[in-house]
Amino acid sequence: MSQYLGFTALGTPVTQGSTRAYVTGGRAVTVSKTPPLVEWRAVVTAACQEAMRECGLEMQMGAAFVWMSFYLPRPKTAPKTRDIYPARGRDVDKYARAVLDSITNAGAWKDDSQVVDMHAIKRYVVTPDLGKIYDPVKHRTVPCVEVGILWHDD
């Protein structure tokens, strides 16, 4: 049996880089908790939990196939007459890392090691005032991440 969960988390996506390690009380602890990351992960976790409540979904244990579309603020210097991709700046895998950990925190799966296939894209936000390039099918007007997860039981 398959289960599907889709949700959108509104806000400017934040990357989750490598963790920092330190020793406390005789054991090693790793963290990556900058304030913007903590806030972003809380937004994603809440959006995931709300979607789970709406469709009556509980923690899934099967293999997960994940799709993520990140919509980032468009730079003021970006051309107004052609669409461009955010090919510079932050790595898409680090945006994905923050979302995957947020889904784990939301209780949608036991661990993100269940992900067997993942597709992630970065795009810039494009608003209708950029009429030459705006396409409502592929563009979003506010920063966000759209997530789709399909689970297959083994």
DSSP file (Angstrom, degrees, kcal/mol; ACC not computed):
  #  RESIDUE AA STRUCTURE BP1 BP2  ACC     N-H-->O    O-->H-N    N-H-->O    O-->H-N    TCO  KAPPA ALPHA  PHI   PSI    X-CA   Y-CA   Z-CA
    1    1 A M              0   0    0      0, 0.0   152,-1.4     0, 0.0     2,-0.3   0.000 360.0 360.0 360.0 143.0    0.0    0.0    0.0
    2    2 A S  E     -A  152   0A   0    150,-0.2     2,-0.4    60,-0.0   150,-0.2  -0.821 360.0-162.7-110.4 149.9    1.2    3.5   -0.8
    3    3 A Q  E     -A  151   0A   0    148,-1.5   148,-3.0    -2,-0.3     2,-0.4  -0.981   5.4-159.2-128.5 142.5    0.7    6.7    1.2
    4    4 A Y  E     -A  150   0A   0     -2,-0.4     2,-0.4   146,-0.2   146,-0.2  -0.961   8.7-178.6-124.2 141.7    1.2   10.3   -0.1
    5    5 A L  E     +A  149   0A   0    144,-2.4   144,-2.8    -2,-0.4     2,-0.4  -0.992   4.6 177.5-137.0 129.6    1.8   13.5    1.8
    6    6 A G  E     +A  148   0A   0     -2,-0.4     2,-0.3   142,-0.2   142,-0.2  -0.989   9.1 155.9-130.8 142.8    2.1   16.9    0.2
    7    7 A F  E     -A  147   0A   0    140,-2.3   140,-3.1    -2,-0.4     2,-0.4  -0.990  30.4-136.7-158.7 161.1    2.6   20.3    1.9
    8    8 A T  E     -A  146   0A   0     -2,-0.3     2,-0.6   138,-0.2   138,-0.2  -0.988  10.9-159.1-122.1 131.9    3.9   23.8    1.4
    9    9 A A  E     -A  145   0A   0    136,-2.6   136,-1.8    -2,-0.4     2,-0.3  -0.957  17.5-143.8-110.9 116.5    6.0   25.7    4.0
   10   10 A L  E     +A  144   0A   0     -2,-0.6   134,-0.3   134,-0.2     2,-0.2  -0.606  55.0  66.7 -84.0 137.7    5.9   29.4    3.5
   11   11 A G  S    S-     0   0    0    132,-2.4    -2,-0.1    -2,-0.3   131,-0.0  -0.642  92.1 -55.1 136.9 166.5    9.0   31.5    4.2
   12   12 A T        -     0   0    0     -2,-0.2    60,-0.1   131,-0.1   133,-0.1  -0.641  61.6-119.0 -77.1 118.2   12.5   31.9    2.8
   13   13 A P        -     0   0    0      0, 0.0     2,-0.4     0, 0.0    -1,-0.1  -0.213  27.2-154.9 -57.1 146.2   14.2   28.5    2.8
   14   14 A V        -     0   0    0     81,-0.2    84,-0.2    23,-0.1     2,-0.2  -0.963  12.1-123.7-125.3 140.4   17.3   28.2    4.9
   15   15 A T        -     0   0    0     -2,-0.4     2,-0.6    83,-0.1    80,-0.2  -0.476   9.6-145.9 -81.7 153.8   20.2   25.8    4.4
   16   16 A Q        -     0   0    0     78,-2.1    81,-0.1    -2,-0.2     3,-0.1  -0.951  25.0-172.6-118.5 108.8   21.5   23.4    7.0
   17   17 A G        -     0   0    0     -2,-0.6     2,-0.0     1,-0.2     0, 0.0   0.096  41.4 -44.2 -83.8-161.2   25.2   23.0    6.7
   18   18 A S        -     0   0    0      1,-0.1    -1,-0.2     0, 0.0     2,-0.1  -0.338  66.4-111.6 -65.5 148.7   27.5   20.6    8.3
   19   19 A T        -     0   0    0     -3,-0.1     2,-0.4    13,-0.1    13,-0.2  -0.391  21.3-127.0 -80.5 160.2   27.0   20.1   12.1
   20   20 A R  E     -D   31   0B   0     11,-3.5    11,-2.6    -2,-0.1     2,-0.4  -0.872  21.8-149.2-105.7 142.1   29.4   21.3   14.8
   21   21 A A  E     +D   30   0B   0     -2,-0.4     2,-0.3     9,-0.2     9,-0.2  -0.885  21.7 162.1-114.2 143.4   30.6   18.8   17.3
   22   22 A Y  E     -D   29   0B   0      7,-2.4     7,-3.3    -2,-0.4     2,-0.5  -0.970  33.9-116.4-149.7 163.0   31.6   19.4   20.9
   23   23 A V  E     +D   28   0B   0     -2,-0.3     2,-0.4     5,-0.2     5,-0.2  -0.886  34.2 166.4-107.0 129.6   32.1   17.3   24.1
   24   24 A T  E >   -D   27   0B   0      3,-2.6     3,-1.6    -2,-0.5    -2,-0.1  -0.991  68.3  -1.7-141.5 133.4   29.9   17.8   27.1
   25   25 A G  T 3  S-     0   0    0     -2,-0.4     3,-0.1     1,-0.3    -1,-0.1   0.797 129.7 -57.0  60.1  28.9   29.5   15.5   30.1
   26   26 A G  T 3  S+     0   0    0      1,-0.2     2,-0.3     0, 0.0    -1,-0.3   0.519 119.2  94.0  83.0   4.5   31.9   13.0   28.5
   27   27 A R  E <  S-D   24   0B   0     -3,-1.6    -3,-2.6    -5,-0.0     2,-0.3  -0.961  75.5-112.6-131.5 152.8   30.0   12.5   25.3
   28   28 A A  E     -D   23   0B   0     -2,-0.3     2,-0.4    -5,-0.2    -5,-0.2  -0.598  31.0-170.7 -81.6 137.8   30.1   14.1   21.9
   29   29 A V  E     -D   22   0B   0     -7,-3.3    -7,-2.4    -2,-0.3     2,-0.4  -0.986   7.0-155.3-128.2 138.5   27.2   16.2   20.8
   30   30 A T  E     +D   21   0B   0     -2,-0.4     2,-0.3    -9,-0.2    -9,-0.2  -0.933  18.2 170.3-115.6 140.7   26.5   17.6   17.3
   31   31 A V  E     -D   20   0B   0    -11,-2.6   -11,-3.5    -2,-0.4     2,-0.1  -0.978  26.8-178.6-143.1 154.9   24.4   20.7   16.6
   32   32 A S        +     0   0    0     -2,-0.3     2,-0.2   -13,-0.2   -13,-0.1  -0.627  33.2 146.0-148.2  86.2   23.6   23.0   13.7
   33   33 A K        +     0   0    0     -2,-0.1   -17,-0.0     4,-0.1   -14,-0.0  -0.469   9.2 160.5-131.8  61.3   21.3   25.6   15.3
   34   34 A T     >  -     0   0    0     -2,-0.2     4,-2.5     1,-0.1     3,-0.3  -0.566  52.3-112.2 -73.7 149.1   21.6   29.1   13.9
   35   35 A P  H  > S+     0   0    0      0, 0.0     4,-2.4     0, 0.0     5,-0.2   0.888 116.4  50.1 -53.0 -44.9   18.4   31.1   14.8
   36   36 A P  H  > S+     0   0    0      0, 0.0     4,-2.5     0, 0.0     5,-0.2   0.904 112.4  48.5 -62.0 -36.9   17.2   31.4   11.1
   37   37 A L  H  > S+     0   0    0     -3,-0.3     4,-2.8     2,-0.2     5,-0.2   0.918 109.9  50.9 -66.9 -43.1   17.6   27.6   10.7
   38   38 A V  H  X S+     0   0    0     -4,-2.5     4,-1.8     1,-0.2    -1,-0.2   0.921 113.4  46.0 -59.5 -44.5   15.7   26.9   13.9
   39   39 A E  H  X S+     0   0    0     -4,-2.4     4,-2.0    -5,-0.2    -2,-0.2   0.921 113.4  48.8 -65.2 -44.7   12.9   29.2   12.8
   40   40 A W  H  X S+     0   0    0     -4,-2.5     4,-2.5     1,-0.2     5,-0.2   0.926 110.8  49.7 -63.0 -45.5   12.8   27.7    9.3
   41   41 A R  H  X S+     0   0    0     -4,-2.8     4,-2.8     1,-0.2    -1,-0.2   0.870 108.7  53.4 -63.3 -34.9   12.8   24.1   10.5
   42   42 A A  H  X S+     0   0    0     -4,-1.8     4,-2.4    -5,-0.2    -1,-0.2   0.902 109.2  49.3 -64.7 -40.0    9.9   25.0   12.9
   43   43 A V  H  X S+     0   0    0     -4,-2.0     4,-2.2     2,-0.2    -2,-0.2   0.932 114.2  44.4 -63.2 -46.6    7.9   26.4   10.0
   44   44 A V  H  X S+     0   0    0     -4,-2.5     4,-2.4     2,-0.2    -2,-0.2   0.918 113.1  51.0 -65.9 -43.7    8.5   23.2    7.9
   45   45 A T  H  X S+     0   0    0     -4,-2.8     4,-2.7    -5,-0.2    -2,-0.2   0.928 111.5  47.9 -58.9 -46.1    7.8   20.9   10.8
   46   46 A A  H  X S+     0   0    0     -4,-2.4     4,-2.5     1,-0.2    -1,-0.2   0.905 111.6  49.6 -63.3 -42.4    4.5   22.7   11.5
   47   47 A A  H  X S+     0   0    0     -4,-2.2     4,-2.1     2,-0.2    -1,-0.2   0.901 112.7  47.8 -63.6 -40.7    3.4   22.6    7.9
   48   48 A C  H  X S+     0   0    0     -4,-2.4     4,-2.3     2,-0.2    -2,-0.2   0.929 112.3  48.5 -65.4 -46.2    4.2   18.9    7.7
   49   49 A Q  H  X S+     0   0    0     -4,-2.7     4,-2.4     1,-0.2    -2,-0.2   0.891 110.5  51.4 -62.6 -40.1    2.3   18.1   10.9
   50   50 A E  H  X S+     0   0    0     -4,-2.5     4,-2.5     2,-0.2    -1,-0.2   0.923 110.4  48.6 -62.6 -44.2   -0.7   20.1    9.7
   51   51 A A  H  X S+     0   0    0     -4,-2.1     4,-1.7     1,-0.2    -2,-0.2   0.886 110.6  51.8 -63.1 -38.7   -0.7   18.2    6.4
   52   52 A M  H  X>S+     0   0    0     -4,-2.3     5,-2.3     2,-0.2     4,-0.6   0.920 110.8  47.7 -63.7 -43.3   -0.5   14.9    8.4
   53   53 A R  H ><5S+     0   0    0     -4,-2.4     3,-0.8     1,-0.2    -2,-0.2   0.924 109.0  54.2 -61.6 -44.9   -3.4   15.9   10.6
   54   54 A E  H 3<5S+     0   0    0     -4,-2.5    -1,-0.2     1,-0.3    -2,-0.2   0.840 118.3  33.8 -61.6 -34.6   -5.5   16.9    7.6
   55   55 A C  H 3<5S-     0   0    0     -4,-1.7    -1,-0.3    -5,-0.2    -2,-0.2   0.350 108.6-118.2-105.2   7.5   -5.1   13.5    5.9
   56   56 A G  T <<5 +     0   0    0     -3,-0.8     2,-0.4    -4,-0.6    -3,-0.2   0.828  56.0 161.8  65.6  32.5   -5.0   11.4    9.0
   57   57 A L      < -     0   0    0     -5,-2.3    -1,-0.2    -6,-0.2     2,-0.2  -0.701  19.6-168.0 -91.0 134.8   -1.5   10.2    8.3
   58   58 A E        -     0   0    0     -2,-0.4    49,-0.0     1,-0.2    50,-0.0  -0.589  48.2 -50.8-108.0 177.0    0.7    8.6   11.0
   59   59 A M        -     0   0    0     -2,-0.2     2,-0.3     1,-0.1    50,-0.2  -0.189  58.8-143.7 -51.6 132.4    4.4    7.8   11.0
   60   60 A Q  B     -e  109   0C   0     48,-2.7    50,-0.8     1,-0.1    -1,-0.1  -0.796  17.5-171.7-102.9 143.6    5.3    5.8    7.9
   61   61 A M        +     0   0    0     -2,-0.3    -1,-0.1    48,-0.2     3,-0.1   0.525  54.1  91.4-111.2  -9.5    7.9    3.1    8.0
   62   62 A G  S    S-     0   0    0      1,-0.2    91,-0.2    91,-0.0     2,-0.1  -0.062  89.8 -63.6 -82.4-176.7    8.4    2.2    4.3
   63   63 A A  E     -B  152   0A   0     89,-1.7    89,-2.5    52,-0.1     2,-0.4  -0.449  55.0-143.7 -66.6 137.2   10.7    3.5    1.5
   64   64 A A  E     -Bc 151 115A   0     50,-2.9    52,-2.8    87,-0.2    53,-1.2  -0.896  13.7-162.5-114.4 134.9   10.1    7.2    0.8
   65   65 A F  E     -Bc 150 117A   0     85,-2.7    85,-2.6    -2,-0.4     2,-0.4  -0.970  22.2-163.9-111.0 124.8   10.3    9.0   -2.5
   66   66 A V  E     -Bc 149 118A   0     51,-2.8    53,-2.3    -2,-0.5     2,-0.4  -0.913  17.4-172.9-123.8 137.4   10.6   12.8   -2.0
   67   67 A W  E     -Bc 148 119A   0     81,-2.7    81,-2.5    -2,-0.4     2,-0.4  -0.993  10.8-179.2-123.1 133.4   10.2   15.8   -4.3
   68   68 A M  E     -Bc 147 120A   0     51,-2.7    53,-2.1    -2,-0.4     2,-0.5  -0.998  11.6-170.1-135.2 133.3   11.1   19.3   -3.1
   69   69 A S  E     -Bc 146 121A   0     77,-2.3    77,-2.3    -2,-0.4     2,-0.5  -0.978  11.5-160.1-122.1 117.5   10.8   22.6   -5.0
   70   70 A F  E     -Bc 145 122A   0     51,-3.1    53,-2.6    -2,-0.5     2,-0.6  -0.844   2.0-162.4 -99.8 128.4   12.5   25.6   -3.3
   71   71 A Y  E     -Bc 144 123A   0     73,-3.0    73,-1.4    -2,-0.5    53,-0.2  -0.947  15.7-169.8-113.4 113.2   11.4   29.1   -4.3
   72   72 A L  E     - c   0 124A   0     51,-3.1    53,-2.9    -2,-0.6   -60,-0.1  -0.664  33.2 -85.3-105.7 154.2   14.0   31.7   -3.3
   73   73 A P        -     0   0    0      0, 0.0    -1,-0.1     0, 0.0    53,-0.0  -0.321  47.2-120.1 -56.7 135.5   13.8   35.5   -3.2
   74   74 A R        -     0   0    0     51,-0.1    52,-0.0     1,-0.1    50,-0.0  -0.649  28.9-114.8 -79.5 128.6   14.7   36.9   -6.7
   75   75 A P    >   -     0   0    0      0, 0.0     3,-1.6     0, 0.0    -1,-0.1  -0.316  16.1-125.9 -62.1 146.0   17.7   39.2   -6.6
   76   76 A K  T 3  S+     0   0    0      1,-0.3    -2,-0.0     0, 0.0     0, 0.0   0.781 111.4  56.6 -61.8 -26.3   17.0   42.8   -7.4
   77   77 A T  T 3  S+     0   0    0      2,-0.0    -1,-0.3     3,-0.0     3,-0.1   0.481  81.0 115.7 -85.7  -2.4   19.8   42.6  -10.1
   78   78 A A  S <  S-     0   0    0     -3,-1.6     5,-0.0     1,-0.1    -4,-0.0  -0.368  79.1 -95.0 -68.0 145.7   18.1   39.7  -11.9
   79   79 A P        -     0   0    0      0, 0.0     5,-0.1     0, 0.0    -1,-0.1  -0.266  25.1-150.9 -59.9 147.0   16.9   40.3  -15.4
   80   80 A K  S    S+     0   0    0      1,-0.1    52,-0.3    -3,-0.1    53,-0.2   0.485  89.8  51.5 -97.4  -4.9   13.3   41.3  -15.7
   81   81 A T  S    S+     0   0    0      1,-0.2     2,-0.3    51,-0.1    -1,-0.1   0.397 108.6  41.7-116.3   1.2   12.7   39.9  -19.2
   82   82 A R  S    S-     0   0    0     -3,-0.1     2,-0.3    51,-0.0    -1,-0.2  -0.998  78.5-114.3-148.3 148.9   14.0   36.4  -18.9
   83   83 A D        -     0   0    0     -2,-0.3     2,-0.3    49,-0.1    -3,-0.1  -0.571  34.5-174.4 -80.2 141.2   13.8   33.6  -16.4
   84   84 A I        -     0   0    0     -2,-0.3    40,-0.5    -5,-0.1    -6,-0.0  -0.926  18.8-127.4-132.4 159.7   17.0   32.6  -14.6
   85   85 A Y        -     0   0    0     -2,-0.3     2,-2.3    38,-0.1     3,-0.2  -0.795  27.4-113.3-105.1 149.8   17.9   29.8  -12.2
   86   86 A P        +     0   0    0      0, 0.0    37,-0.0     0, 0.0   -12,-0.0  -0.449  54.5 154.1 -78.6  69.6   19.7   30.3   -8.8
   87   87 A A        +     0   0    0     -2,-2.3     2,-0.3     4,-0.0     0, 0.0   0.513  57.6  56.5 -80.0  -4.6   22.8   28.4  -10.0
   88   88 A R  S    S+     0   0    0     -3,-0.2     2,-0.4     3,-0.0     0, 0.0  -0.752  89.9  33.8-117.4 168.8   25.0   30.3   -7.6
   89   89 A G  S    S+     0   0    0     -2,-0.3     2,-0.1     2,-0.0    -2,-0.0  -0.723  99.9  24.0  94.3-137.0   24.8   30.7   -3.9
   90   90 A R  S    S-     0   0    0     -2,-0.4     2,-0.2     1,-0.1   -76,-0.0  -0.324  79.1-109.2 -75.0 148.8   23.6   27.9   -1.5
   91   91 A D    >>  -     0   0    0      1,-0.1     4,-1.3    -2,-0.1     3,-0.8  -0.552  16.1-136.0 -77.8 137.4   23.6   24.2   -2.4
   92   92 A V  H 3> S+     0   0    0      1,-0.2     4,-2.3    -2,-0.2     5,-0.1   0.828 103.9  60.2 -62.6 -31.9   20.3   22.6   -3.1
   93   93 A D  H 3> S+     0   0    0      1,-0.2     4,-2.0     2,-0.2    -1,-0.2   0.814 102.2  52.4 -68.2 -27.4   21.3   19.6   -1.0
   94   94 A K  H <> S+     0   0    0     -3,-0.8   -78,-2.1     2,-0.2     4,-1.3   0.821 108.3  49.9 -78.5 -30.1   21.7   21.8    2.1
   95   95 A Y  H  X S+     0   0    0     -4,-1.3     4,-1.5   -80,-0.2    -2,-0.2   0.926 112.2  49.4 -64.2 -44.5   18.3   23.2    1.6
   96   96 A A  H  X S+     0   0    0     -4,-2.3     4,-3.0     1,-0.2     5,-0.2   0.877 103.5  59.6 -63.0 -38.6   17.0   19.6    1.4
   97   97 A R  H  X S+     0   0    0     -4,-2.0     4,-2.2     1,-0.2    -1,-0.2   0.906 104.8  49.4 -58.1 -43.1   18.9   18.6    4.5
   98   98 A A  H  X S+     0   0    0     -4,-1.3     4,-1.6     1,-0.2    -1,-0.2   0.898 113.5  46.4 -63.4 -40.4   16.9   21.1    6.6
   99   99 A V  H  X S+     0   0    0     -4,-1.5     4,-2.3     2,-0.2    -2,-0.2   0.920 110.7  51.4 -69.9 -43.8   13.6   20.0    5.2
  100  100 A L  H  X S+     0   0    0     -4,-3.0     4,-1.9     1,-0.2    -2,-0.2   0.917 111.2  47.8 -60.7 -43.2   14.4   16.3    5.6
  101  101 A D  H  X S+     0   0    0     -4,-2.2     4,-2.2    -5,-0.2    -1,-0.2   0.853 110.0  53.5 -66.2 -33.0   15.3   16.8    9.3
  102  102 A S  H  X S+     0   0    0     -4,-1.6     4,-1.9     2,-0.2    -2,-0.2   0.881 106.3  52.0 -67.4 -37.9   12.1   18.8    9.8
  103  103 A I  H  X>S+     0   0    0     -4,-2.3     5,-1.8     2,-0.2     4,-0.7   0.882 108.8  51.1 -65.5 -37.7   10.0   16.0    8.4
  104  104 A T  H ><5S+     0   0    0     -4,-1.9     3,-1.2     1,-0.2    -2,-0.2   0.937 109.7  49.7 -61.7 -46.5   11.7   13.7   10.9
  105  105 A N  H 3<5S+     0   0    0     -4,-2.2    -2,-0.2     1,-0.3    -1,-0.2   0.827 105.6  57.9 -61.2 -32.1   10.9   16.1   13.7
  106  106 A A  H 3<5S-     0   0    0     -4,-1.9    -1,-0.3    -5,-0.1    -2,-0.2   0.682 112.7-120.9 -73.0 -17.3    7.3   16.2   12.5
  107  107 A G  T <<5S+     0   0    0     -3,-1.2    -3,-0.2    -4,-0.7    -2,-0.1   0.688  72.9 130.9  85.9  19.1    7.0   12.4   12.9
  108  108 A A  S   <S+     0   0    0     -5,-1.8   -48,-2.7   -49,-0.2     2,-0.3   0.818  81.1   6.3 -74.0 -29.4    6.2   11.7    9.3
  109  109 A W  B    S-e   60   0C   0     -6,-0.5    -2,-0.2   -50,-0.2   -48,-0.2  -0.933  74.4-116.3-143.1 166.4    8.8    9.0    9.2
  110  110 A K  S    S-     0   0    0    -50,-0.8     2,-0.3    -2,-0.3    -1,-0.1   0.919  94.9 -10.8 -71.7 -42.6   11.2    7.4   11.7
  111  111 A D    >   -     0   0    0     -3,-0.1     3,-1.9    -4,-0.0    -1,-0.3  -0.990  62.1-116.9-156.6 149.2   14.3    8.6   10.0
  112  112 A D  G >  S+     0   0    0     -2,-0.3     3,-1.5     1,-0.3   -48,-0.1   0.521 101.8  85.7 -70.9  -1.1   15.2   10.3    6.7
  113  113 A S  G 3  S+     0   0    0      1,-0.2    -1,-0.3     3,-0.0   -49,-0.0   0.646  74.8  74.1 -67.9 -12.6   17.3    7.2    5.9
  114  114 A Q  G <  S+     0   0    0     -3,-1.9   -50,-2.9   -51,-0.1     2,-0.5   0.644  70.9 105.0 -71.8 -14.8   14.0    5.9    4.6
  115  115 A V  E <   +c   64   0A   0     -3,-1.5   -50,-0.2   -52,-0.2     3,-0.1  -0.560  38.8 166.9 -71.6 120.3   14.4    8.2    1.6
  116  116 A V  E     +     0   0A   0    -52,-2.8     2,-0.3    -2,-0.5   -51,-0.2   0.557  68.0  25.3-108.9 -14.4   15.4    6.1   -1.4
  117  117 A D  E     +c   65   0A   0    -53,-1.2   -51,-2.8     2,-0.0     2,-0.4  -0.968  67.0 178.9-152.0 133.1   14.8    8.7   -4.1
  118  118 A M  E     -c   66   0A   0     -2,-0.3     2,-0.4   -53,-0.2   -51,-0.2  -0.998  10.2-172.9-143.2 136.4   14.9   12.4   -3.9
  119  119 A H  E     +c   67   0A   0    -53,-2.3   -51,-2.7    -2,-0.4     2,-0.4  -0.998  12.9 175.6-126.7 129.6   14.4   15.3   -6.4
  120  120 A A  E     -c   68   0A   0     -2,-0.4     2,-0.3   -53,-0.2   -51,-0.2  -0.999   4.7-176.3-137.8 136.4   15.0   18.9   -5.4
  121  121 A I  E     -c   69   0A   0    -53,-2.1   -51,-3.1    -2,-0.4     2,-0.4  -0.938  14.2-147.6-128.6 154.4   15.0   22.0   -7.5
  122  122 A K  E     +c   70   0A   0     -2,-0.3     2,-0.3   -53,-0.2   -51,-0.2  -0.975  24.3 166.1-117.6 135.5   15.7   25.7   -6.8
  123  123 A R  E     -c   71   0A   0    -53,-2.6   -51,-3.1    -2,-0.4     2,-0.3  -0.945  33.7-113.0-138.3 161.3   13.9   28.5   -8.5
  124  124 A Y  E     -c   72   0A   0    -40,-0.5    16,-0.3    -2,-0.3     2,-0.2  -0.722  36.9-104.7 -91.5 148.7   13.5   32.2   -8.0
  125  125 A V        -     0   0    0    -53,-2.9     2,-0.4    -2,-0.3    16,-0.2  -0.499  38.0-168.1 -65.2 136.8   10.2   33.7   -7.0
  126  126 A V        -     0   0    0     14,-1.9     9,-0.1    -2,-0.2    16,-0.1  -0.996   3.8-155.6-132.3 128.1    8.6   35.5  -10.0
  127  127 A T    >   -     0   0    0     -2,-0.4     3,-2.4    14,-0.1     7,-0.2  -0.634  31.9-105.6-102.2 160.3    5.6   37.7   -9.5
  128  128 A P  T 3  S+     0   0    0      0, 0.0     3,-0.2     0, 0.0     6,-0.1   0.716 112.8  73.9 -58.4 -20.9    2.9   38.7  -12.1
  129  129 A D  T 3  S+     0   0    0      1,-0.3     2,-0.9     2,-0.1     3,-0.2   0.677  85.0  67.9 -68.2 -13.4    4.4   42.2  -12.5
  130  130 A L  S X> S+     0   0    0     -3,-2.4     4,-2.2     1,-0.2     3,-1.9  -0.518  70.3 165.7 -97.3  63.4    7.2   40.4  -14.5
  131  131 A G  T 34  +     0   0    0     -2,-0.9    -1,-0.2     1,-0.3    -2,-0.1   0.711  61.9  63.7 -57.3 -28.0    4.7   39.6  -17.2
  132  132 A K  T 34 S+     0   0    0    -52,-0.3    -1,-0.3     1,-0.2   -49,-0.1   0.769 122.3  18.0 -70.2 -23.5    7.2   38.6  -19.9
  133  133 A I  T <4 S+     0   0    0     -3,-1.9    -2,-0.2   -53,-0.2     2,-0.2   0.563  92.0 117.1-122.5 -13.3    8.4   35.6  -17.8
  134  134 A Y     <  +     0   0    0     -4,-2.2    -7,-0.1    -7,-0.2     3,-0.0  -0.402  31.5 172.5 -67.1 127.3    5.7   34.9  -15.3
  135  135 A D    >>  -     0   0    0     -2,-0.2     4,-2.6    -9,-0.1     3,-0.7  -0.948  23.6-154.0-133.0 111.4    4.1   31.5  -15.7
  136  136 A P  T 34 S+     0   0    0      0, 0.0    -1,-0.1     0, 0.0     5,-0.1   0.692  92.3  60.7 -63.4 -17.7    1.7   30.5  -12.8
  137  137 A V  T 34 S+     0   0    0      1,-0.1    -3,-0.0     3,-0.0     0, 0.0   0.903 120.6  20.6 -74.2 -41.1    2.3   26.8  -13.5
  138  138 A K  T <4 S+     0   0    0     -3,-0.7     2,-0.3     2,-0.0    -1,-0.1   0.623 114.8  71.0-106.2 -13.4    6.0   26.9  -12.7
  139  139 A H     <  -     0   0    0     -4,-2.6     2,-0.3   -14,-0.1   -14,-0.1  -0.730  57.5-156.0-106.1 154.6    6.5   30.1  -10.7
  140  140 A R        -     0   0    0    -16,-0.3   -14,-1.9    -2,-0.3     4,-0.1  -0.921  13.6-144.0-120.5 152.4    5.5   31.0   -7.1
  141  141 A T  S    S+     0   0    0     -2,-0.3   -14,-0.1   -16,-0.2   -16,-0.1   0.524  82.5  41.5 -96.5  -6.3    4.9   34.6   -5.9
  142  142 A V  S    S-     0   0    0    -16,-0.1   -16,-0.1  -131,-0.0   -71,-0.1  -0.979  94.5 -94.0-136.9 151.1    6.4   34.1   -2.4
  143  143 A P        +     0   0    0      0, 0.0  -132,-2.4     0, 0.0     2,-0.3  -0.381  67.0 122.2 -62.6 140.2    9.4   32.2   -1.0
  144  144 A C  E     -AB  10  71A   0    -73,-1.4   -73,-3.0  -134,-0.3     2,-0.4  -0.971  54.6-111.6-173.8 178.7    8.5   28.7    0.1
  145  145 A V  E     -AB   9  70A   0   -136,-1.8  -136,-2.6    -2,-0.3     2,-0.5  -0.997  19.7-155.7-130.3 135.4    9.2   25.0   -0.3
  146  146 A E  E     -AB   8  69A   0    -77,-2.3   -77,-2.3    -2,-0.4     2,-0.4  -0.942  17.1-168.7-107.6 130.6    6.7   22.6   -1.8
  147  147 A V  E     -AB   7  68A   0   -140,-3.1  -140,-2.3    -2,-0.5     2,-0.4  -0.959  13.4-176.9-126.8 136.4    7.2   19.0   -0.6
  148  148 A G  E     -AB   6  67A   0    -81,-2.5   -81,-2.7    -2,-0.4     2,-0.4  -1.000   6.3-174.3-129.0 134.7    5.7   15.8   -1.9
  149  149 A I  E     -AB   5  66A   0   -144,-2.8  -144,-2.4    -2,-0.4     2,-0.5  -0.996   5.7-171.4-130.9 130.9    6.4   12.4   -0.3
  150  150 A L  E     -AB   4  65A   0    -85,-2.6   -85,-2.7    -2,-0.4     2,-0.4  -0.988  10.6-160.3-121.2 123.1    5.3    9.0   -1.5
  151  151 A W  E     -AB   3  64A   0   -148,-3.0  -148,-1.5    -2,-0.5     2,-0.4  -0.832   4.9-165.8-103.7 140.6    5.8    6.0    0.7
  152  152 A H  E     -AB   2  63A   0    -89,-2.5   -89,-1.7    -2,-0.4     2,-0.2  -0.995  19.6-132.9-120.9 126.6    5.9    2.4   -0.5
  153  153 A D              0   0    0   -152,-1.4   -91,-0.0    -2,-0.4   -93,-0.0  -0.540 360.0 360.0 -74.0 143.8    5.6   -0.4    2.1
  154  154 A D              0   0    0     -2,-0.2    -1,-0.1   -93,-0.0   -92,-0.0   0.491 360.0 360.0 -71.2 360.0    8.2   -3.2    1.6
